Amino acid sequence: MLIGKWNKSVILTYVGMCVSIFGMYVCFKGESMLKAGMSCLIIAGICDLFDGVVARTCKRTESEKEFGVQLDSLVDVIDFIAFPICLFMNMKLTAWYQLLVIAVFAVCGIARLAYFNISLENNSEPVSYYSGLPVTYTAMILPLGYLLSYICTPELFKLIFTALIFMIALLQILNVNIKKPKGIAYLIFPVLAVAMLCLYLVIL
C-alpha cells in the first residue's frame, strides 16, 4: 500500500511539477531553449492557479486537505524557486552579484512559503489578501520581463533582469497586502497566460 494521498484533488499539482521538471531539462539544452523554458514556467503557473479550484470541487477528508496544503508548498519550491534558478543559469546570470541576487531570491521564496504555511495553521478563516508577493507570481513576471531581451542589448538586459529578480525577492518578504485572485482574475490570468504562450511558441 502506498503512502501519501493519490486522488484527483492533487493531480493538477503533480502535473505542474512535471512540467517544471521538463522545463529544467530544457534549460540544460542551451540558451536557444529559453523560450520553451519560459513556456513551461507559464504552464506551471496556470496549474498552480487552478489546482486549488480543482481540489475544492473534490470531497476530501481533513487529512487529504492538509496533505494538499503541504504538497502545494513543496511543489511551489520546485516550480517557482528551483525551476526559475535553472532559467537564470541558462541566461548566464553568473557574475558574483547575480549569483548573490539569485541566492537572495531563493531565501526569500522559501521564507515566504514557510510564513504562508504558518499563517494557514494560525488562521482557519478564508483570506482575501496575501501578505507579501506569492511565489506563484514569478510565473507571470519572469516571462514578461524576459521579453525585454528582444529590445535591449544583452548586457543591459542582464542588468535589468537581475534587478527584476531582486525586486521579486524583496516583494515576497515585504509586509504588503496582495489581493488574492478570485472571480474575474480566473479569466484574466489564463487569457494572459495563453497570449504569452502564443507569443513565445508561435510569434517570437
Summary of the structure (lengths in Angstrom):
residues: 204
radius of gyration: 17.1
end to end distance: 47.9
largest distance: 55.8
contacts: 624
relative contact order: 0.14
helix: 77%
strand: 3%
